[in-house]
Amino acid sequence: MNKVLRYGVWLWLASMASIALATSPADRDPNSRGRVDHLSNKGVVGIIAGGIGGTYIRIAADMAAVLDNPNLRVLTIAGQGSVQNIDDLLYLKGIDMAIVQSDVLEYLKRQNTYPNIDKKISYITKLYNEEFHLLAKADIDNLAGLTGKKVNFDVKGSGTAITASTLFDTLKIGVEPTYYDQATALEKLKNGEIGALAYVAGKPVTLFEKIAAAENLRLLAVDYSAGLLDTYPPATISHQDYPNLIPANEEIRTVAVSAVLAVYQWNPRRFKRHKKVADFATYFLEHLNEFQKPPRHPKWREVSLSATLPGWTRFPAVEQWLQTHR
């Protein structure tokens, strides 16, 4: 074997050896779901939220700003809806937490999308209630007026799509769902291509704040019914929330769904990331009052640490903290 060939073989063997040394068993294990614990940066936790303009991303941005310190950095990532956020929480490298709707867990259980999902994911806290917004052209008076019309449910797999589907099915109002992102749907609504758009988000929603009174759009009321209130608590939207959409001194009835700060259940015996997330949870709980001051989102004032979520399990570190801070 000539010297050039031997040198080439040596380089190849050396590169293979370096890859083998740099690659942990978790990297090579197909069941590891791409989660590389030893490559995680000290003090960095990843949280996946919602789309630009929604409440989730603003809440996550508040976390990044308030909790930032030399030992903690919150990496905020825009998400694509509650179902995709759960998928990312389970499988996407670097994601430790996700903001999702509370009804997504039951939805995934019914679909049997992820076996034993409740053993893989728990929650740090219920954040706040998100209101169901239904924006329509001004000539539509009520939900029944949407029968047979196109109503945008946000992108497929989003929390809005889950809730909107449940709501219209419960009320037995037949509509034709479309699945545009919210910004696109608003333009199509203005152009008359769709009859209404549904949006589950904490009020006030930035997208709606920019709507002018002259654009002839209105928010429709959702009449409370026994079947609907079995799943969703009642809520209201007022003139103070959207001055250009609701007349002064008026409120519109609707329903709400809870936003949840979900967390991946790292195995504390195998992964250092468990301690990192536990440290985040403790620091978050100890500084919750900082989130309830301006200029943070007003929804922070709705957070209740004692609130429980049916079907969900509380993150053990949070449960321990609550036991010592009753």
Summary of the structure (lengths in Angstrom):
residues: 326
radius of gyration: 23.2
end to end distance: 75.6
largest distance: 90.3
contacts: 1012
relative contact order: 0.16
helix: 41%
strand: 21%
